[in-house]
Amino acid sequence: MNNLLVTEQVLDIKAGKVVSDFAISSTIRRFQTFGNLMIACCKYVGKTAQPLSIELDIPSENVVFLNKETDLRNRYIDRTHNRTQLERLVAKADLVIGYMPSTIGDMALAIAKKQGKHFMSFLVGCPWDALSNHRSWKARLMAPIRYWETRRSISNSDYVWYVTHQFLQHRYPTKGLAFGGTDTNIPVADDSTLTRRLQKIGSHKGETRLLTVGHVDVGFKGQQYVIGALPELVAKGIDAHYYMIGDGEGTWLKQLAEKLGVADRIHLLGRKYRDEVITFMDDCDIYVQVSLQEGLPRSVAEAMSRAMPCVVSNVGGMPEMIEEQLIVKPKSPRDIARAILLLDKKNMKQQAQKNFEQARQYQPDYIDKQLIPFFDLIKKNILQKSR
């Protein structure tokens, strides 16, 4: 089978080798199991959320670069280059895969339908939640448009891979065949990880380190609400410090912290390689992801695999991951403080053990066991219809 992955994710070619970030590398490798894989994507232009450090086993000639669709003009008007390339590539494919939500993916679906090709959506997030909670008014203006466009695309897809078990399925239903399951692909952590965490919790004194991984300038990752919870935590006797890993300047977060009198308690660390992120997870005490938009976030799954107690918002697929008492209302510093205050040593040890065990379902063998039958069914359908 010849297959085409269409994505706004960024790849690059270095010394003739195709390179990607850690997050998408496992996804691409899974799609390679369908057969020969072409990729239509966007090109690295000097800045990504994660370093492009993973070398892919894909010939450089199998990668075609599209224009990134970043504004109204190149999303809906000036699209000649992308359309021409996709029409050519879709014609050669047996299966077209759209990394969704994406306006480029929407275009690929329309072309695939016109050419009578099979289309699979890989849905990783909710555009309504992401855009309606964005700091930019232009992004918020696009929220209802992208919501309805994505609903239409998912409804009309032949196959859909949702990264959640319930949330995205309910908001973006499909008429096609569907699978619900993550692609987080967390490496296996041995039992010594849990042992060290339990020892760390048992001997904890002094500073309580909170950690979030996510872009610090978009607004919908929710770091501002964690900062808003710091004064209450300090007033209750918790020596809380908040560490943030992620791209962006974070100037607005620094200004908020100064206004609340906790500027000395926030630490913006910038972008980090995955190994560095893991080191920070092992050094910190509680992982906090109170986003206003998520699918099923890799960062939470990785924190769980490091046996970190986690506090998350009631958004996307996160309630499927974490115990109810540690799920908080969106945009609520008070609720964040409440959840963190629940985590005494006894509760932290319980959460560390539960999270470590649950993280096994985000590891490669478990995911493949669930996913392979769905992929086999797709291949069977395509081969039967091609006879």
N, C-alpha and C positions, 0 to 999 in steps of 0.2 A: 504493500500500500504506500502511496505517496500522500504525505500529510503536510498541512500548512498551519503553523501557529501564527496568529496575528495578535500583536500586543503593543501597547505603548510603553512597556518596560524597556529599559536601556541595556544594550549590549555594546561591545566594542571588539575590534580586531587588533591584536598586538602581535607583531612578528608572525603574522599569518595564522595566529590562533584566535578562536572566538572565546571571549571572556565575559563572565556575568557576575552578578552579586550572589551571595550565598542563598538569598531567599528564593530566587527564581531557578537556580541551578537544578534543584531536585525536581521541580515541576517539568522542566525541559527534558530531563532524563526519563521521566515517566512517559511523556508524550512520544519519546523516541521508540518506545515499545510497540507503537502502532506500525513502525516501518521507517522508511526514509522521511526525514523531517526537514522541511524548509521553514525558515523563520522570517516573518516580516515584522520589523520592530523599529524602535527609534535608536539613534546613535548617541553614544556618549559625547557630551560637549563640555566636560570639565567639572561636572558636579552631579553626584548621586547621593542618595540617603545612606547607602552602604558602599564600601569599596568594591570595585570590579576585580575580584581576586581569584575567581574560580574559572579554571580552564575547562571548556566543554569539548566533548568529542564530536564535533560537527565541522565539516569542511567550510572554510570561509565563504566559498561560493554559494553555500546554502543559506546565507544571511543576506537579506535585502533591506536597506534602510528606507524608512518612510519619514515624512515630515511630522513632527509632533504637533498635535492639534490642541493648541493652548488657548485660543480665543474664538470669539464668534465668527470672525472672518475665515480662519483656516479650519474651523469645524463645519461650516455650512456653506461657504462660498468658494474659496480658493482651494479646491481639493483635487485638482487635475492630476498632480503627480501621484498622490496616494491611490486615486481611483484607477489610473492606468496601470500602476504596478500590481494592484490587487486583482484586477481583471485578468492580467497575464498569469499571475501565480495561482489563482483559484482554478483556472482552466486546466492546470496540470495536476491538481490535487484530487484524491478520492475523499478525503475528510479535511474540512476546514475547522480549526479550533480558535475560538475567540477568547482572549483573556479579558474578562468583563468585570466591571463596567468600563466601556470604552467606546468613543465615537468611531474610532477606526474599526473596532470589532463590529459595531452596528453596520458600517459600510460593507465589511466583509460578508456579513450575514446576508445582506440584500443581494450582493453579487452572487453568492453561493446559491441562493434560492433561484435567481434568474438563470443560472447555468445548470440547475438541477443537481447540485452537489450537496452532500451531507454536511451538517454543521453542528458542532458541539460548543456550547458556552461553558467556560470555566469561570463561575461567578464567585468572586473573592470579597465583595463588599457591597455596601448600599450607597448609591450616589446621593439619595435624598438626605441621609444622615450626614454624609461627608460635606455636602455643599451647603445645606441649610444651617449648619453650625460653623461654617468657615468665617474667618475674620474679614474677608473681602466681600463687599456688597455685590460685586459682579458675580462672584461664585454663588452667593445666596440667591441671586436672580435666576441663575441657571438650574437651581435645585428641582423645581417642578418639571422643567423640560427634560432634564436627564432622567428623572424618575420614570416618566411615562415612556421615554425612548427605551430605557432598559427593560421595563415591563414588557414592552412589545417584542423586543429582541429575544428575551428569555422565553416568552410564550411561544414564539415561532421557531425556536431551536429544536432540532431533531433529538438532541441529547443535551443534558445539563449536568454538570458536576458542581454541586453546591459545597462550599467549605464548611457550612453549618449543618446541623441535623434538623433544625426547625425554622429558625428565624428567617433566613433568606428565602426558603421555600414558601413561607406564608406571604411574604411581601412581594416576591417575584415568581409567581407560579408558572409552570410550563405545561404545554400540551404534549411534550415529548417524554422520552425515558429519562429518569433522573436518578442520581446517586448523591447521597449526603455524607460527607466525610472530609476531614481536614487533609491538607497537604503540608503540614508543618514540618515533617521529616526531622524530628529531633534526634540527634545521636544518642545511643544508649549510654546512660550513666550507670556506673557500678554502685554497689551498695555502700561503698566507702563515702560516697557523696552524701547520702542520708546520715551516716554515722557522724561525719564532720559537722553537718548542720545541727544535729541534736546536741552535740558537744558545745557548739557555738551558742545555741540557745540556753543551754544549762549554765554556762559560765558568763552570760551576758551581764555587763554592767555599763553604765554611762550612756553614751550616745546611741540613739536608735536611728539607723540609717534606712531611709526610704529611697526607693529607686524606681524610675520610669525610663523606658526606652521609646523614643518617638520624636519626630520633628517638633522643634520647639516654637515655631512661628505660625503654624496653621490654625491654632486655636482649638480644633476639635479633638486633640489628644488629651486635653483636660488638665494639663499641668497647673494651670491657674487655680483650679479648685483644690488641688493638693496644697499649694502655697497658702490658699485661704484657710486651710485647716490647721496650719502650723501654730497660729496664736493660741487656739484652744488646746492643742496638744501640750504646748509649753506651759500654759496656765494649769494644766492637770498634772504637771510634774514630769512630762516626757521630754527628754533632751533630744528632740527630733531634728534631724538634718535631712535635706531632700537633695538627692543626686539625680541629674537628668542627662541622659545620653541621647544624642540626636543632632541632626543637622539644623542650621539656623542660628541666628544671633541671640534670640531670647531677650532682647532689650525690654520689651513690654513686660516680661515676667520679672525682670530685675526691678523695674519701676514699681510693679505691684508689691513685690517683697519689701521694698523700701517703705512704701506707704503703710504696710502692715507691721513694720518694725521687725521683720525677720530676714533682712538682706544677708546677714551673716550665716543664715541657716540654709541657703540654697546654693547649689554648686552645679553650674552648667559645664559639662565635660566635652561637648562637641561630638563629632563622629568617632566611632571606634570600630576596629575590626572585631569579628565575632569572638575570637579568643579573648580579647580584652573585655568584651561585654560579659562573658562567662566569669571572668575574674572579678568584675564588679558585682555580679550577682552573688558570688560566693562570699564577698566581703560585706555585702549589705544584708539587712535584716528582714525587710518586708518589701515585696514588689507591689507597686500601685499602678493600675491601668484604669483610669476613670474616663476613658474616651467617650466622645459623643457619637462616634461611628467606628465600627469594627466589623469584620467578618468573624473569623476565629483566629485571634492574633498569635503569631509565632512567638512574640516576646513573652506572652503569658505562659505558653507551653514550655518555653525554655526555662523560665523562672521556676515552673513546677518541677521540671526535670532536675533542677538544682536544689530541690526540696525547700524552696522559699514559700513561706506563707504569703498569700496574695489577697489584695483587696481590689475588686473590679467594679465597674459600673454595670447597671442593668441594661446593657446595650449589645446588639448583635448576638453573636454566639457565645459571649463570655459567661452568661448565666448557665450555659451547658457545661462549663469547666470548673466552677468554683462553688463551694458550699454557700448556701443561702444567706447565712448570717454575715458573710463578708462581701455580699453584693450590695452596692450602694446606689442611691438615686443619682441620676445625672445632674451635674451642676450644683452639687450640695456639699460644700465644705464641712458642714455640721455632721452630715451622715458619714463622710470620710473619716472624720475625727472619731465618731462613735465606733466605727468598725475597727480602727487601729487600736482604740482603747480596749477592745475586747481581747486583743492578742497579748494576754499574759503568757508566762513561760509555759504553763500547762497547755493552753490552747495553741500556742505557736508550735509546740512539739506535735500535737495532734494534726494540725494543718500541714506541717512539713511531711509527715508520714503519708497522709491522704494524697497530697499533691504529687509526691514522688511516685506513688503507685499508679495514680491516674495518668501520669505523663507517659506511661508505657504505651498507651494507645496512640501517641503521637510519634512513635518510633517507626522506622522504615518497614520492618517486617510486618507489623500490625497493619499499617496503612495498605501495604501491597496486598495482603490477604483479603482486605475488604474491597479494594479497587479493581484487582485483576478480573474478577468475574464480570464487572460492568464494562471494562475495556474489551473483554472477549466477546460480549454480546454485541457491542458496537461493530467490531471487526466482522463478526458473523453476518450481521444485517447488511453491511456494505458489500461484502463478497457475494451474498445471495442475490442482491439487487443488481450486481454488475454482470451476472451471468445471462 
